[in-house]
């Protein structure tokens, strides 16, 4: 990861309570790296990365709109986190 991305390693992210997996993916949704505290198969991580690529595009559109309409500096996008379930 470079300085524009989260500066925590995948191992450090996995130490947070409740974190089951951590991934790095390209903006287009290609899996770059992942680690998991569970037996998550690589195929599942790759599929998740594809969905994250789509979410990335939506966040880029939102950030561009906020930057344009409200003169708020939301771009470039650096990283995001998902939390859900139990």
C-alpha distance (Angstrom), angle and dihedral (degrees) to the residues before:
residue distance angle dihedral
X1 . . .
X2 3.76 . .
X3 3.81 130.4 .
X4 3.81 93.1 -84.8
X5 3.78 90.6 62.2
X6 3.77 133.1 66.0
X7 3.78 106.6 -63.3
X8 3.81 93.9 -145.7
X9 3.78 119.1 98.5
X10 3.78 121.3 -124.6
X11 3.82 88.4 -107.2
X12 3.82 90.8 53.2
X13 3.81 91.8 49.0
X14 3.81 90.7 51.6
X15 3.81 90.0 58.0
X16 3.82 92.2 67.9
X17 3.79 114.3 102.3
X18 3.78 110.7 -95.9
X19 3.81 97.5 12.3
X20 3.80 109.4 135.0
X21 3.79 100.5 172.3
X22 3.78 141.1 6.0
X23 3.79 125.1 -159.2
X24 3.75 142.0 -178.1
X25 3.78 115.3 -152.0
X26 3.78 135.4 173.3
X27 3.82 118.9 -107.1
X28 3.81 87.3 -104.1
X29 3.81 92.8 55.5
X30 3.80 103.7 -98.6
X31 3.81 115.5 144.0
X32 3.81 110.1 -115.5
X33 3.81 100.3 172.4
X34 3.79 139.6 -21.4
X35 3.77 142.5 178.4
X36 3.77 128.8 -169.8
X37 3.80 138.7 -166.0
X38 3.80 87.9 -148.4
X39 3.78 133.6 53.0
X40 3.81 92.1 -89.8
X41 3.80 107.8 163.6
X42 3.79 119.3 -127.5
X43 3.83 89.6 -117.8
X44 3.80 90.0 61.4
X45 3.80 91.0 49.7
X46 3.82 90.1 49.8
X47 3.81 92.2 50.1
X48 3.81 90.5 48.3
X49 3.81 89.9 51.4
X50 3.82 89.7 56.1
X51 3.80 91.0 54.6
X52 3.80 89.6 46.0
X53 3.81 89.0 55.3
X54 3.82 88.6 58.3
X55 3.82 91.7 47.5
X56 3.80 88.7 49.1
X57 3.81 90.2 56.9
X58 3.82 90.9 50.8
X59 3.81 92.0 49.2
X60 3.82 90.0 48.9
X61 3.82 89.7 53.5
X62 3.81 91.3 48.2
X63 3.81 92.6 46.8
X64 3.80 91.6 49.2
X65 3.81 91.4 50.1
X66 3.82 93.3 48.8
X67 3.78 90.6 47.4
X68 3.80 92.1 49.6
X69 3.81 100.6 39.0
X70 3.79 102.7 35.4
X71 3.80 101.7 25.7
X72 3.79 89.8 -122.4
X73 3.80 117.2 144.6
X74 3.81 102.6 -121.8
X75 3.79 98.5 143.6
X76 2.90 140.2 119.9
X77 3.78 98.2 41.0
X78 3.80 112.3 -134.3
X79 3.80 109.1 -179.3
X80 3.79 143.6 -38.6
X81 3.80 139.1 -156.3
X82 3.81 132.8 -141.9
X83 3.79 124.4 -150.6
X84 3.78 126.2 178.6
X85 3.77 146.7 126.6
X86 3.76 122.1 40.4
